[in-house]
Amino acid sequence: MTDIVAAPAVALRRPRLRLAAWMLILPAAAFLLVLMVYPVGALLALSGMSRDGLHLSLENYVRLFATPVYLRVLGITFKCALWTTILSVLLSYPVAYLIATSADRTKARLTFWVLLPFWTSFLVRAFAWIVLLGRNGVINQLLQALGITDAPATLLYTFSAVMVGMMHALMPLCIVTMTSVMENIDGNLARAALTLGARPGSTFWRIYFPLSMPGVAAGGLLVFITSLGFFITPALLGGPRDIMLTQVIIQQVQELLNWPFAGALSMLLLVSVFVIFAVYDRVFGVSTLAGAPAGTGGREAGPRRGRLLSRAGEAVLAVLGRVTDAAGSLLAPLAGTAANRRRRPVGRWLLAACVVLILVFLGLPAFLMLPMSFTSVGVLDWPPKGFSLEWYRTFWGSTTWLAATTRSFEVGFLTAGLAMLIGTPAAFGIMRGLRRGSGIVLGFLLSPLIVPRIVISIALFYLYARLELVGTTLGLVLGHTILAIPYVVVTVMAVLKTYDQRYDHAAWSLGANRLKCLWHVTLPLLRAGLIAAFLFAFITSFDELTIALFVTGGLSATLPKQMWDSAVLQVNPTLAAASTLLLVIITCAILLASWLGRRDRALHG
Amino acid sequence: MSTAVATAATAATATRGAPKLAVDRVSKRYGSVTALHETSLQLHQGEFLTLLGPSGSGKTTLLMMVAGLVEPDSGTILIDGREATYAPPFKRDIGMVFQNYALFPHLSIFENIAFPLRMRRRPEALVKSEVARVLELVQLPHVADRLPRQLSGGQQQRIALARCIVYRPSIILMDEPLGALDKKLRDQLQIEIKHLHRQIGSTILYVTHDQQETLTMSDRVCLMNHGRVEQLGTPHDLYFRPQTVFAADFLGDSNILPASVAGADGEAMLAIRLPGFEGALRAPRRPGIGNSVRVMIRPESLRLAQQPEPGWNALPAVVTEMIFAGGVTRYIMKVPGGQQMVLADLTMETSMSVELGREVTVQWRPESTILLPGDEGSAA
């Protein structure tokens, strides 16, 4: 076995390996091409047609930009997205910072409290805000009890309510994204800065903060583009004056049946998202979305990037550092200044206190529905009166609710199965064979997270209507699978990243062929990660409303669709019971995933 | 230091002045694990002291406490005679070189080195000239505008050094700074660091688990094990006069055999018996050693012979293995009592080839025999 003999064999193997990798990616890519790219393309193409769909026309765009109402809607949509983004980033930063700089145990606990609302239904959380912000809601009662206001203030159905709801819905995503960047910042850098004479304030602003900027940008980007395509929260919490672009799209499709104009609105939404995305890529590079801190990869931040601008930035950071240090020295008497006495980490305590408040803001609404579901009266007022299981009885007694629940499980399992079947090979293909083009492929497979859900939904509706798939389980499963593929790919890629491929090499050397090695070695070792991916796909489907809203009808509703339909009529305690059920099921799934993950890490070091 | 020793060492102390660093009975526990038992240590102006030990021996904990990155549970730390036990790192006037260099990835090499000067608000002109001076010193004057990741590992290490010496800290702490480099580069940088140390007269506390590095660089070595100081002395001391089995075993190669003291043999010598061997061996007396002992002989002190020379210690042996390792050839032998010994000899082209399995005599000078406490428990 000399090198001379081995060389041609290697040369022969490489292209075959790459071909195999493409074959693994093919099913997922084809799936998205057929069920996302094609229908969305068709929908966008419609925007260039006249109302009757018979000839080419720019009338939809003329109408869009000439009608003040639509420009106003656009303005509100962007304003809301912008404020949501700014506030989310500001409140997420301290949480992400604390998680990233904590010891493992604390880190795991904090992460759990962030992930729980992350996976908790948008719908349940929107209901919770209705209860919190209503005229007789928790907050109004609190304000009056404290004597701050005399009469109930109008909190619900306002722009602020929408913003709080959206912030609440999207902050977990922001925190998770920021944390992944911050965790990759070497802790020794801050230590080095301290030993070099920098005070904590300067250390933070001059070293940590610039390195965490890609995380801030990535988190902000995801919040911004997601909130542009949001409609559950504005529809439930917003007033008639706070109509968003998504709501207008739905109105055009459902009420006016004006598909070409809906296409034009979708085009506007999609173009906005992609422009923002492209700008982000120019400045930071998409790789930072996957958690690379500044200066370690991604775009070269070399001398080309405006010297003047970076000088100005450095000066600002230097001033911020000094201001923080000055503020810190005011705290010094509390912390203790003597060199022979232990210092108290006062700054850290303050940070922890802030983070606890933010986590309460994130976590509490999810649990609000729990006590509400046991109320003995027929309205969702705080505090719940008495104790009864009446609403659970109503739930169990109703064929509609039970059918919806069963259907959600059915669709959830089928979706998770299908997404695993085509998503797992794709993750293997990207990690194990692609040299060139892996960034583009990954970007494409993750694009269902970027393309606004509402656009995917009505595009599918448009496609299904022609294929007679509307109202079928198959149609819904296919739709949910589009959304679940990115989660499966990301989760499986994450476990593959930590998988030592030498186990495979060992198995091959011991006589196992590829299939046997996969079955006896690789898959068992990856089991916990694969189950987690399955659970995430399941939750994605179980909790999904937007697609369900369009492609299910009447009897074929899923649980979230049934909750939505019932909420449009009246927010009643049965809804609280259903929400509680949803919460319990999803919590169990997350706990299972995180327990498996921990057990796996413990087993494999 | 007791007063008697202090008086005897007055001359030395006068030139050295007060210690740059005085660590007095510091300790640290993490939960139920004691990372460092009460430990005291002094470091003098211009001295290069190495903390050597296996991982988990407490050396890094001790270094981190000196840096102010870990708080001790008890004891005091004085830097330049000033109390610094709980002082924050930025008030200590120390410099630290980290194992992974910890160069700020978003700052240019110039800004990295300028960082400590800017934190001390030095005038811009001085910052420029000082950065240029240290870049010259580490022989990398042309990399000022680059980012850290554009440099090789060895270059990054030199920049980390430059950043540390540019503000002339009172003490420089180094935490396994060469751990991430390959052997050739490590050897070269050891000499460079040593050279810099002499050139700028800095005081260095150095942490490593590499015994070769320790012997090459240090003025004094503090050998640590299980959170305690095992032995403190010059490299020469540690190599030729180890106090414990651990010290003998950790530094260099050694043959350690269980033995017992049979009685006195003159003023300075003791008679020693090995189990399974009738004859007596001789070894220098050593205070504070019981009856049950271990004898330690370095492999390079052993000689093969046909006939034992008078006055030397000798044992019959069977050569079981011969290992050619370039400059040195090792002979592995069985000696009475079933023990194994290793002999190291400089390889010559004319080196005699010993037949495996043949009976030979292995011999060494009695002065090269080192007695160690026999009970292993006392060492740990």
Boltz contact constraints between the chains, C-beta under 6 A:
constraints:
  - contact:
      token1: [A, 188]
      token2: [B, 98]
      max_distance: 6.0
  - contact:
      token1: [A, 188]
      token2: [B, 102]
      max_distance: 6.0
  - contact:
      token1: [A, 189]
      token2: [B, 102]
      max_distance: 6.0
  - contact:
      token1: [A, 189]
      token2: [B, 104]
      max_distance: 6.0
  - contact:
      token1: [A, 191]
      token2: [B, 69]
      max_distance: 6.0
  - contact:
      token1: [A, 192]
      token2: [B, 98]
      max_distance: 6.0
  - contact:
      token1: [A, 192]
      token2: [B, 102]
      max_distance: 6.0
  - contact:
      token1: [A, 194]
      token2: [B, 89]
      max_distance: 6.0
  - contact:
      token1: [A, 194]
      token2: [B, 90]
      max_distance: 6.0
  - contact:
      token1: [A, 195]
      token2: [B, 67]
      max_distance: 6.0
  - contact:
      token1: [A, 195]
      token2: [B, 89]
      max_distance: 6.0
  - contact:
      token1: [A, 195]
      token2: [B, 94]
      max_distance: 6.0
  - contact:
      token1: [A, 195]
      token2: [B, 96]
      max_distance: 6.0
  - contact:
      token1: [A, 196]
      token2: [B, 115]
      max_distance: 6.0
  - contact:
      token1: [A, 196]
      token2: [B, 116]
      max_distance: 6.0
  - contact:
      token1: [A, 197]
      token2: [B, 90]
      max_distance: 6.0
  - contact:
      token1: [A, 197]
      token2: [B, 116]
      max_distance: 6.0
  - contact:
      token1: [A, 197]
      token2: [B, 119]
      max_distance: 6.0
  - contact:
      token1: [A, 197]
      token2: [B, 120]
      max_distance: 6.0
  - contact:
      token1: [A, 198]
      token2: [B, 90]
      max_distance: 6.0
  - contact:
      token1: [A, 198]
      token2: [B, 119]
      max_distance: 6.0
  - contact:
      token1: [A, 199]
      token2: [B, 90]
      max_distance: 6.0
  - contact:
      token1: [A, 207]
      token2: [B, 104]
      max_distance: 6.0
  - contact:
      token1: [A, 210]
      token2: [B, 106]
      max_distance: 6.0
  - contact:
      token1: [A, 211]
      token2: [B, 106]
      max_distance: 6.0
  - contact:
      token1: [A, 294]
      token2: [B, 106]
      max_distance: 6.0
  - contact:
      token1: [A, 295]
      token2: [B, 105]
      max_distance: 6.0
  - contact:
      token1: [A, 295]
      token2: [B, 106]
      max_distance: 6.0
  - contact:
      token1: [A, 296]
      token2: [B, 105]
      max_distance: 6.0
  - contact:
      token1: [A, 339]
      token2: [B, 83]
      max_distance: 6.0
  - contact:
      token1: [A, 339]
      token2: [B, 84]
      max_distance: 6.0
  - contact:
      token1: [A, 339]
      token2: [B, 86]
      max_distance: 6.0
  - contact:
      token1: [A, 339]
      token2: [B, 87]
      max_distance: 6.0
  - contact:
      token1: [A, 340]
      token2: [B, 83]
      max_distance: 6.0
  - contact:
      token1: [A, 340]
      token2: [B, 85]
      max_distance: 6.0
  - contact:
      token1: [A, 341]
      token2: [B, 86]
      max_distance: 6.0
  - contact:
      token1: [A, 342]
      token2: [B, 86]
      max_distance: 6.0
  - contact:
      token1: [A, 343]
      token2: [B, 86]
      max_distance: 6.0
